[in-house]
Amino acid sequence: MPKNKSFPRLPGFRDFAPEALAEREHVFRSWRRVARRYGFQEYDGPPLEPLELYREKSGDEIVGQLYAFVDKGGREVALRPEMTPSLARMLGERSRAMAKPIRWFSIPQLFRYERQQRGRLREHFQLNVDILGEPRTGADAEVLAVAVDALRELGLGPDDFVARVSDRRLLSAVLAALGVPADRMAATFSDIDKYERVGVDATRERLRASAGLAGRRVDSLLEILDGSGLDVVEELLGEREAVGASLDELQRYRADLTAMGLAPFLRFDLRIVRGLAYYTGIVFELFDRKGKLRAICGGGRYDQLLQRVGGEPLAAVGFGMGDVVLTELLRDRGLLPDVAPSMDWFIASVSPAQRLLGREIAHVLREAGSTVAYALEQRPVRKQLAMAARQGARKVILLGPEETARGVAVIRDMTHGTQHEVSLADLRLGSLAS
Ligand code: HAM
C-alpha cells in the first residue's frame, strides 16, 4: 500500500480555524463600524486582475512579488497584491457619473510573494479606505482620522502606536532646494526610503552616488530627516517658496487632526517615503510605538492614478491597513477577545424516547433566534452535560421520561448551577427563547 501523503500548508498562507476566524472577524467588525461611522460605503472587486494593471501602476517592488500566470484563454493575469489599482480601474469606468467626493472602503484578501519575515505573509487582509474627488488636505486628514480610529476602536491608544506623516511634495521641494536635479528625485526618494534599514553611513554614500549630494548639503538633509517634526525644515528652508507652501498645507492638515483630538497620534517624519510608485502628496505609515513591528498601515495621496488607468483626472487619497501586524499587536496588548464557543441552549435527553421532543423544542428556539445544540445520537446524560459545558451552553434543557410525562422539563443554569421546571407548552411556544 502506498503511504498516505500529507499536505502541508503553503508557506505564508494561513488556516483560519474557528478561534482564529473569530479574532479576524473581531478586527473586521471594528474596521467596518469605524468606516461606516465616517460615511464610507463598502465595495469589492475581483481577486484576479489583468497583469497589466500592476505592471506600471504599483511599482517594481510589488510587481516582483506578483502571483501571475497565463490563464486558459491566454490572458496574463495576477492575483491582486493591493486594492488601489482595482479601485482606480472600477472608478475609471463609472466615476464621471458619480457625486464627489466618493468615500469607499473594502476589506480584500491580497497576495504577494514576499520573503518570509515577521509580520509579512503571502496573503493578508487589508482595510482599504479611500476618498476620491477632493484635492485639498481636508480629505487627507479625514482618511488619517479613520486609520487612527480603526485602531482606537480595537482598544489601542497613543502609547501603542504612532502615525508618521510626510509629504512627497515637501520632500521634493526640500531636495530641489538642496540642489538635487529633477531626474534624480526618484532615486533619492528610494535612498531616503531605505535610510532606516541601511543606516547613516550607507545613506550618505548612496546620496552622494545617486543625487550628487555631499558636504554641507547632505548634512542639512540628514538633519532634516533626523529632526522630529517640521521645525528643522522650517528653520533651514522655510523661506523657499515651494517649501513654505507645502508647510502651510501640512499646518492646515495638522489643525484638522488636532481639532478631532488626534494630535497625540501624529508625528511629522520626512523619512516616510512609501515604496509604491503612485503617491503624489501627503503619505503616512502607522507603527507600533516601540518600533518593533513592521508598518500596521500605509497610505497617502495619489492624484494621477485614475487618469493613468483611463479614467477622469480625479484627486485621490487613502490607505491600506493589514490584519497581520495588527493582530500581533493586539495579542501582545491582551486586546483580542475571548473566543471560547458559546451557546444559548443545550438540549439533553435522558433516553431515546425524548429525541423527537428535543428536536421540536430546538427548532422552535432556533426559529426565535437562539443558538441551540444537542448530542446528535443518544449519549449518557453525564456525557451530554460535559458536551454542553464544552460548547459554552448557558442553559441546559433536561428532558426525562418522568418530567415529560408530567408535561414539564428541567432547566439548568450552567453559570449558577441552579435548576427549575418549566412547562413543555411554554417551550413549544418558544416563550423562553433568549
Ligand atoms: P502597502 O503599504 O503596500 O500599501 O500595504 C499597506 C499595509 O498592508 C501595510 O502597512 C501592512 O500592514 C499590510 N501588508 C502589506 N503587505 C503585507 C504582507 N505581505 N503581509 C502582511 N501584511 C501586509 C498598499 O497596499 C496601498 N495600496 C494602500 C493604499 C490604499 N494607498 C492608497 N489607498
Boltz pocket constraint, residues with backbone or C-beta under 6 A from the ligand:
constraints:
  - pocket:
      binder: B
      contacts: [[A, 81], [A, 82], [A, 83], [A, 84], [A, 112], [A, 114], [A, 119], [A, 120], [A, 121], [A, 122], [A, 123], [A, 124], [A, 125], [A, 126], [A, 128], [A, 129], [A, 130], [A, 276], [A, 286], [A, 295], [A, 296], [A, 297], [A, 298], [A, 299], [A, 300], [A, 317], [A, 318], [A, 319], [A, 320], [A, 321], [A, 322], [A, 323], [A, 324], [A, 325]]
      max_distance: 6.0
